[in-house]
Amino acid sequence: MSLINRQLRLKSRPEGLVKREDFDLQQQPVPELKDGEFLVRVLYLSMDPTNRVWMSDIPQYMPPVAIGEVMRALGLGRVVASKSPHYAEGDLVQGLMNWQDYAVIDDRRRKDYVKLPPQLSVPLPTLLGACGMSGVTAYYGLTDIAPVQPGETLVVSAAAGSVGSIAGQIGKLRGARVVGIAGGADKCRYVVDELGFDAAVDYKDENWKKALADATPDGVHVNFENVGGPVMRGVLSRMVNGGRVALCGLIANYSSGSRPSDDYSVIIVKRLSVRGFLVFDYADTNKAVLDLAGWVQSGRIKAEETIEDGLENAPVVLNKLFDGSHRGKLLLRVANDD
């Protein structure tokens, strides 16, 4: 009996938040493998702000997902069959899995995938979050793009999210004073009481700019920026001369599907210096993953995931990134690792 693959294909470009009606859920048999191909059972999909960007027909660092194509997404899966000399049944693979149950991958595309070391004794969801693309992004942002030094002040926006929560904790490991910006009193308490940030600013409070100034009396040396818009402008106004910005994301602009007049995304796309960067710039991430896994296992970094279920729910689950109803890494469980 052949395997059936469900796929969510982009039907229309969303306006504002994503709707189920923007996608077609299609089913088709998994094709027979050719020489040099391997089949991955998708276990978890990463719900990322960049998913929303890929749905929009605007200039970006990868081509937009075309109407009728399977929705692009990072994910984690297990090899269930292989005609590749590089992958064996049982291997755990991370990379572009897309919104589907199974991914047929050709060896010629293997640069887009990472075969995870078997010795990583952390839960699978953590391999997509704190020890995956989110954690690796935070790692390189603060060790390569804008290295933070002991005694400096680091400000992290979207501090309770998947990247920001890890970035702030890495900043503490490097000896910085860390101030997080998050939405709501509960998230602010979380980043201080549970993640160990030195202070938190609630951007939903009308006096948040004063709170930011009070939390950064010596100015801001490094800004790990995930939000853009008024939050970014507020932090930039607190930067010291010679301060550094690791420009990771601009989530405040993503759900609109258009470019506001104060859009900074060209800095990311063209890697201009206030340094925009992408995790895809780093081909060899083994050191970062091993360091992150060691910090998680030793308890020096706390990892948290919000996990939702069901491939068919991917469009509405993605909206949790924009309504603030998640904490840590947002993941969609497609299948159990039986």
Residue pairs with C-beta under 8 A, 6 or more apart in sequence:
2 29
2 30
3 29
3 30
3 102
4 27
4 28
4 29
4 30
4 101
5 27
5 28
5 29
5 30
5 100
5 101
5 102
6 25
6 26
6 27
6 100
6 101
6 311
6 312
7 25
7 26
7 27
7 28
7 70
7 98
7 99
7 100
7 101
8 23
8 24
8 25
8 26
8 70
8 71
8 99
8 100
8 311
8 312
8 314
8 315
9 23
9 24
9 26
9 68
9 69
9 70
9 71
10 22
10 23
10 55
10 65
10 66
10 67
10 68
10 69
10 71
11 21
11 22
11 23
11 24
11 67
11 68
12 21
12 22
12 67
13 22
13 55
13 56
13 57
13 67
13 257
14 22
14 52
14 55
14 56
14 257
15 257
16 255
16 256
16 257
17 255
17 319
17 322
17 323
18 52
18 55
18 315
18 316
18 318
18 319
19 315
19 316
20 312
20 315
20 316
22 55
22 315
23 71
23 99
23 314
23 315
25 311
25 312
30 39
30 102
30 104
31 104
33 39
33 81
33 82
33 83
33 104
34 83
35 83
36 83
36 84
36 106
36 107
36 108
37 82
37 83
37 84
37 104
37 105
37 106
37 107
38 79
38 81
38 82
38 83
38 84
38 86
38 87
38 104
38 105
38 107
39 79
39 80
39 81
39 82
39 102
39 103
39 104
39 105
40 77
40 78
40 79
40 80
40 93
40 97
40 102
40 103
40 104
40 105
41 77
41 78
41 79
41 80
41 101
41 102
41 335
42 75
42 76
42 77
42 97
42 98
42 100
42 101
42 102
42 103
42 334
42 335
43 75
43 76
43 77
43 78
43 124
43 333
43 334
43 335
43 336
43 337
44 75
44 76
44 77
44 124
44 125
44 128
44 307
44 331
44 332
44 333
44 334
45 73
45 74
45 75
45 97
45 99
45 311
45 314
45 331
45 332
45 334
46 73
46 74
46 75
46 76
46 128
46 132
46 133
46 134
46 329
46 330
46 331
47 73
47 308
47 314
47 317
47 318
47 320
47 321
47 330
47 331
47 332
48 73
48 74
48 133
48 162
48 321
49 249
49 251
49 254
49 321
50 249
50 254
51 71
51 72
51 73
51 318
52 254
52 255
52 257
52 318
52 321
52 322
53 60
53 254
54 60
54 62
54 64
54 65
54 71
54 72
55 64
55 65
55 71
55 257
56 64
56 257
56 258
57 64
58 64
58 257
58 258
58 259
59 269
60 265
60 269
61 268
61 269
61 278
61 280
62 72
65 71
65 72
70 98
70 99
70 100
71 98
71 99
71 314
72 96
72 98
73 96
73 97
73 98
73 99
73 314
74 94
74 95
74 96
74 97
74 128
74 132
74 133
75 94
75 95
75 96
75 97
75 98
75 103
75 128
75 334
76 92
76 93
76 94
76 97
76 124
76 127
76 128
76 132
77 92
77 93
77 97
77 103
78 90
78 91
78 92
78 93
78 337
79 87
79 88
79 89
79 90
79 91
79 92
79 93
80 89
80 102
81 89
82 88
82 89
82 91
84 107
84 110
85 107
86 107
86 110
86 115
87 93
87 110
87 115
91 115
92 115
92 116
92 118
92 124
92 127
93 105
93 113
93 114
93 115
93 116
94 113
94 114
94 116
94 127
94 128
94 132
94 133
95 105
95 112
95 113
95 114
96 103
96 112
96 113
97 103
99 311
99 314
100 311
101 311
101 334
101 335
105 113
111 283
114 285
116 127
116 289
117 286
117 289
117 290
120 127
120 131
120 289
120 290
120 293
121 293
121 297
122 130
122 131
122 293
122 296
122 297
122 303
124 337
125 305
125 307
125 329
125 331
126 132
126 296
126 303
126 305
128 134
128 329
128 331
129 135
129 162
129 166
129 303
129 304
129 305
129 328
129 329
129 331
130 166
130 292
130 296
130 301
130 303
130 329
131 289
131 292
131 293
131 296
131 303
132 289
132 329
133 279
134 162
134 163
134 166
134 329
135 163
135 166
135 288
135 289
135 292
135 303
136 279
136 282
136 285
136 288
136 289
136 292
137 163
137 248
137 279
138 163
138 164
138 166
138 167
138 170
138 224
139 166
139 170
139 288
139 291
139 292
140 277
140 279
140 281
140 282
140 288
141 163
141 167
141 224
141 246
141 248
141 277
142 148
142 154
142 167
142 170
142 171
142 174
142 222
142 224
142 246
143 170
145 244
145 246
145 275
145 277
146 222
146 223
146 224
146 244
146 245
146 246
146 275
147 174
147 244
148 154
148 171
148 174
148 176
148 221
148 222
149 174
149 175
149 176
149 221
150 174
150 175
150 176
151 175
151 176
151 177
152 176
152 177
152 221
152 222
153 176
153 177
153 178
153 179
153 216
153 218
153 219
153 220
153 221
153 222
154 167
154 168
154 171
154 176
154 177
154 178
154 179
154 220
154 221
154 222
154 223
154 224
155 178
155 179
155 180
155 181
155 212
155 216
155 220
155 222
155 223
155 224
155 235
155 238
156 164
156 167
156 168
156 171
156 178
156 179
156 180
156 181
156 197
156 224
156 226
157 164
157 180
157 181
157 223
157 224
157 225
157 226
157 227
157 231
157 232
157 235
158 164
158 181
158 182
158 226
158 227
158 249
158 251
159 165
159 168
159 180
159 181
159 182
159 187
159 191
159 195
159 197
159 200
160 180
160 182
160 183
160 187
160 190
160 191
160 327
160 328
161 226
161 321
161 328
161 329
162 328
162 329
162 330
163 226
163 248
163 249
164 180
164 182
164 224
164 226
165 191
165 195
165 302
165 304
165 328
166 292
166 301
166 303
167 224
168 178
168 180
168 191
168 195
168 196
168 197
168 224
169 195
169 196
169 295
169 300
169 301
169 302
170 301
171 178
171 222
171 224
172 178
172 196
172 197
172 198
173 295
173 300
173 301
176 221
176 222
177 198
178 196
178 197
178 198
178 199
179 197
179 198
179 199
179 200
179 201
179 212
179 215
179 216
179 220
180 188
180 191
180 192
180 195
180 197
180 199
180 200
180 201
181 200
181 201
181 203
181 208
181 212
181 227
181 231
181 235
182 188
182 190
182 191
182 200
182 201
182 202
182 203
183 202
183 203
183 204
183 324
184 202
184 204
184 324
185 202
187 200
187 202
187 324
187 327
188 200
188 201
188 202
189 200
190 327
191 197
191 200
192 198
192 199
192 200
194 302
195 302
198 215
199 215
200 215
201 208
201 211
201 212
201 215
202 208
202 211
203 230
203 231
205 211
208 234
209 234
212 234
212 235
212 238
213 238
216 238
218 240
219 238
219 239
219 240
219 243
220 235
220 238
220 239
220 240
220 243
221 239
221 240
221 243
221 244
222 243
222 244
222 245
222 246
223 232
223 235
223 236
223 239
223 243
223 244
223 245
223 246
224 246
224 248
225 232
225 235
225 245
225 246
225 247
225 248
225 249
225 250
226 248
226 249
226 250
226 251
227 249
227 250
227 251
227 252
228 249
228 250
228 251
228 252
228 253
228 263
228 264
228 265
229 250
229 252
229 253
229 260
229 262
230 252
231 252
232 250
232 252
232 264
233 262
236 245
239 245
244 275
245 274
245 275
246 275
246 277
247 264
247 267
247 268
247 274
247 275
247 276
247 277
248 268
248 277
249 268
250 263
250 264
250 265
250 268
251 321
251 322
253 259
253 260
253 263
253 265
254 322
255 322
259 265
266 272
267 274
267 275
267 276
268 276
268 277
268 278
269 276
270 276
271 277
271 278
271 281
279 285
282 288
292 301
295 301
296 302
296 303
303 328
303 329
304 327
304 328
304 329
305 328
305 329
305 330
305 331
306 320
306 326
306 327
306 328
306 329
306 330
306 331
307 331
307 332
307 333
308 317
308 320
308 330
308 331
308 332
308 333
309 332
309 333
310 332
310 333
310 334
311 332
311 334
313 332
314 332
317 330
317 332
320 326
320 330
321 330
